[in-house]
């Protein structure tokens, strides 16, 4: 029977994620020959081929993909054990890798800095990506916790709501509709409307809202990303439906305005997400508790006229 060791698994996991052995070596602080040696020994111990191809064309084999799944599980459990033992000894040291969906990136640094004030010796890492990618990373143990909306019901993810997520209809300041009160959706029917790209969570939320109320909006333009849409609104290209977290700086500066539309804002939940089969401990457990306790107050934003 082969004798795997953590050093080999850490080198393999880094090599699997990097574009080349050279990049993995740089990440690990090792020489490229040392990385190659560890991988050759691992393949010999397991009697398998883990990579196919060479250089930047290399890919994981089926055996490599299977090992990567187990390696991530093992390394995550080791990290959890180290964190739990450190916590029992009263240590506040540790590391946390947080993943967030793009809209949460507007407030995630605030949460992280407030947490660091309480636990100054903690090392924090932030990854921002699309909802599906974040859920995949959480499932594969590539991140410790995530912040997003509720995951699909079939996902092996635990979601705990900690704050409300308001969405509003906004326009450039000075738009005629910003001077009116108690607007109806029918008042917006002939206005050019800026839609997010198909498949985005914001677009899906708006389409669900419109369908549920048998409403139709005139698509003036379709853009990708919160920042692009926000710039288009300020340029007077049209109205849009947007998370209130996205435009707080522009709202305070008087560059955009929230329309006084009946039934708005519409709200979802912000959730802290973790794997159901993970026992949270140490820094990960502390950050989860911190977000549940203080998150709503720290990320509060203006969402009404």
C-alpha positions in Angstrom: 0.0 0.0 0.0 1.3 3.5 -0.9 2.1 6.0 1.9 0.6 9.3 0.9 1.8 12.3 2.9 0.5 15.8 3.3 3.4 17.4 1.6 2.8 15.5 -1.6 -0.9 16.3 -1.5 -0.3 20.0 -1.1 2.2 20.0 -4.0 -0.2 18.1 -6.1 -3.2 20.4 -5.3 -1.1 23.5 -6.1 0.1 21.9 -9.4 -3.4 20.9 -10.4 -4.6 24.5 -9.9 -1.6 26.2 -11.6 -1.0 26.7 -15.3 2.4 24.9 -15.1 4.8 23.2 -12.7 6.8 26.5 -12.7 3.7 28.5 -11.5 3.0 25.9 -8.8 6.6 26.1 -7.7 6.3 29.9 -7.4 3.1 29.6 -5.4 4.7 27.0 -3.0 8.0 28.8 -2.7 9.8 25.7 -4.0 12.0 25.1 -7.0 10.5 23.6 -10.2 12.6 20.5 -9.9 11.4 20.0 -6.4 7.8 20.2 -7.5 8.4 17.8 -10.4 10.2 15.4 -8.0 7.2 15.3 -5.6 4.8 14.7 -8.4 6.9 11.9 -9.9 7.2 10.2 -6.5 3.4 10.6 -5.9 2.7 8.9 -9.3 5.1 6.2 -8.5 3.6 5.6 -5.1 0.1 5.4 -6.5 1.1 3.7 -9.8 -1.0 6.2 -11.8 -0.4 9.0 -14.3 -1.8 12.3 -12.8 -1.1 14.7 -15.7 -1.2 14.3 -19.5 0.6 16.6 -21.9 3.5 18.9 -21.1 4.0 22.6 -20.2 0.9 24.7 -20.4 -1.0 22.1 -22.4 -0.9 19.6 -19.6 -4.2 18.4 -18.1 -5.3 16.3 -15.3 -6.0 12.7 -16.2 -9.2 11.0 -14.9 -7.0 9.5 -12.0 -5.6 13.0 -11.3 -9.1 14.5 -11.2 -10.2 11.8 -8.7 -7.2 12.3 -6.5 -7.7 16.1 -6.5 -11.2 15.6 -5.1 -9.9 13.5 -2.2 -6.8 15.7 -1.7 -9.0 18.7 -1.2 -11.1 16.9 1.3 -8.1 15.7 3.3 -6.3 19.1 3.3 -9.6 20.8 4.4 -9.9 18.3 7.3 -6.3 18.9 8.3 -6.9 22.7 8.3 -10.1 22.2 10.3 -8.2 20.1 12.9 -5.4 22.6 13.2 -7.9 25.4 13.7 -9.9 23.5 16.3 -6.8 22.7 18.3 -5.6 26.3 18.1 -9.0 27.5 19.3 -8.9 25.2 22.3 -5.5 26.7 23.2 -7.0 30.2 23.0 -5.1 31.1 19.8 -6.7 33.8 17.5 -4.4 32.9 14.7 -5.5 31.2 11.5 -6.6 31.8 8.0 -9.9 32.2 6.2 -10.6 32.0 2.5 -13.9 33.7 1.7 -15.7 33.5 -1.6 -18.4 36.1 -2.6 -20.6 36.8 -5.6 -19.8 40.0 -7.4 -22.5 42.2 -5.8 -21.3 41.1 -2.3 -17.8 42.5 -3.2 -19.2 46.0 -2.6 -19.4 45.2 1.2 -17.2 42.1 1.8 -14.1 44.3 2.6 -16.1 46.1 5.3 -17.0 42.7 6.9 -13.4 41.5 6.7 -11.8 44.7 8.1 -14.3 44.7 11.0 -13.5 41.0 11.7 -9.8 41.8 11.6 -10.2 44.5 14.2 -11.5 41.7 16.6 -9.0 39.1 15.4 -5.9 41.0 14.2 -3.7 37.9 13.7 -6.0 36.3 11.2 -5.0 36.0 7.6 -7.9 36.7 5.2 -8.2 35.9 1.5 -11.1 37.0 -0.8 -12.2 35.5 -4.1 -14.9 37.1 -6.2 -16.7 35.1 -8.9 -20.0 34.2 -10.3 -22.6 32.3 -8.2 -22.1 28.9 -9.8 -18.3 29.2 -9.6 -18.4 30.2 -5.9 -20.7 27.2 -5.1 -18.3 24.9 -7.0 -15.3 26.2 -5.1 -17.2 25.7 -1.8 -18.1 22.2 -2.7 -14.5 21.4 -3.7 -13.1 22.9 -0.4 -11.3 25.6 -2.4 -12.9 28.2 -0.1 -13.9 28.0 3.5 -17.1 30.1 3.5 -19.1 32.0 0.9 -21.5 34.9 0.9 -24.3 34.9 -1.6 -28.0 34.2 -2.0 -29.7 30.9 -1.2 -28.2 28.1 -3.2 -30.2 25.6 -5.2 -32.2 23.3 -2.9 -30.3 20.2 -4.2 -26.9 21.7 -3.4 -25.0 20.2 -0.4 -24.7 23.7 1.0 -26.0 25.2 4.3 -27.3 28.7 3.9 -28.0 31.0 6.9 -29.5 34.4 6.2 -27.9 37.4 7.9 -29.1 40.5 6.1 -31.7 41.7 3.6 -30.6 42.5 0.0 -32.7 45.4 -1.4 -33.1 46.0 -5.1 -34.3 49.3 -6.6 -35.2 51.1 -9.8 -32.6 53.8 -10.3 -32.1 56.6 -12.8 -29.6 59.4 -13.5 -30.2 62.4 -11.1 -32.3 64.9 -13.0 -34.4 62.3 -14.9 -38.0 63.6 -15.0 -39.3 60.5 -13.1 -37.0 61.3 -10.1 -39.3 64.3 -9.3 -42.5 62.2 -9.2 -43.8 60.3 -6.2 -45.8 57.0 -5.9 -44.9 55.9 -9.4 -46.7 52.9 -10.9 -44.9 50.3 -13.2 -47.1 51.6 -16.0 -45.3 55.0 -15.7 -42.1 53.2 -16.7 -43.5 51.4 -19.7 -42.1 53.7 -22.4 -38.7 54.4 -20.7 -35.6 52.8 -22.1 -34.5 50.2 -19.7 -30.9 48.9 -19.1 -30.9 45.1 -18.6 -28.1 43.0 -17.2 -26.8 40.1 -19.3 -29.0 37.0 -19.6 -28.2 34.5 -16.8 -27.1 37.1 -14.2 -28.8 36.8 -10.8 -30.1 40.4 -11.1 -31.6 39.8 -14.6 -33.3 36.6 -13.3 -34.7 38.4 -10.3 -36.1 41.2 -12.5 -37.6 38.8 -15.0 -39.3 36.8 -12.2 -40.7 40.1 -10.8 -42.0 41.2 -14.2 -43.5 37.8 -14.9 -45.2 37.5 -11.5 -46.9 40.9 -12.1 -47.6 40.4 -15.8 -45.4 43.4 -16.6 -43.2 44.2 -19.7 -40.3 46.6 -19.9 -38.7 48.1 -23.0 -35.2 46.8 -23.4 -33.1 49.8 -24.3 -29.7 48.1 -23.9 -28.2 45.0 -22.5 -24.9 45.3 -20.6 -22.6 43.0 -18.6 -21.6 43.7 -15.0 -22.8 46.0 -12.3 -20.1 48.7 -13.0 -21.0 49.0 -16.7 -24.7 49.3 -15.9 -24.1 51.9 -13.3 -22.0 54.0 -15.7 -24.7 53.7 -18.3 -27.4 54.9 -15.9 -25.3 58.0 -14.9 -24.8 58.7 -18.6 -28.6 58.9 -19.0 -28.9 55.8 -21.1 -32.0 54.6 -19.2 -33.4 53.2 -16.0 -32.2 50.0 -14.4 -33.1 47.5 -11.7 -30.1 47.1 -9.4 -28.9 46.0 -6.0 -28.8 48.9 -3.6 -25.3 47.9 -2.5 -23.9 48.7 -6.0 -24.7 52.4 -6.2 -24.3 53.8 -2.6 -21.3 55.9 -3.4 -23.0 57.4 -6.5 -26.2 58.0 -4.5 -24.4 59.9 -1.8 -22.6 62.0 -4.5 -26.0 62.8 -6.2 -25.1 61.1 -9.4 -28.1 58.6 -9.4 -31.5 58.6 -7.7 -33.9 55.9 -6.5 -37.3 56.1 -8.1 -40.3 56.3 -5.8 -42.0 53.2 -7.3 -44.8 51.5 -5.4 -43.9 48.0 -4.1 -40.2 48.8 -4.2 -37.6 48.0 -3.0 -37.7 44.3 -3.6 -35.6 42.2 -1.3 -33.7 39.0 -1.2 -31.6 37.5 1.6 -27.8 37.7 2.0 -26.6 34.3 3.3 -23.4 32.9 4.7 -22.8 29.6 3.0 -20.8 26.5 4.1 -20.8 22.8 3.3 -23.3 20.7 5.2 -20.7 18.0 5.9 -18.1 20.5 7.3 -17.7 21.0 11.0 -16.9 24.7 11.4 -14.2 25.5 13.9 -11.5 28.1 14.7 -11.4 31.1 12.4 -14.1 29.8 10.1 -16.6 29.3 12.9 -15.7 32.7 14.4 -16.2 34.5 11.1 -19.6 32.8 10.5 -20.7 33.9 14.0 -19.5 37.4 13.4 -21.4 37.7 10.1 -24.6 36.4 11.7 -24.3 38.7 14.7 -23.0 41.9 13.1 -23.4 41.5 9.3 -26.8 43.2 8.9 -25.6 46.4 10.7 -22.3 46.6 8.9 -23.7 46.3 5.3 -26.9 48.3 5.8 -27.5 50.6 2.8 -30.1 53.2 1.6 -32.7 51.7 -0.6 -35.6 54.2 -0.5 -36.1 57.8 -1.7 
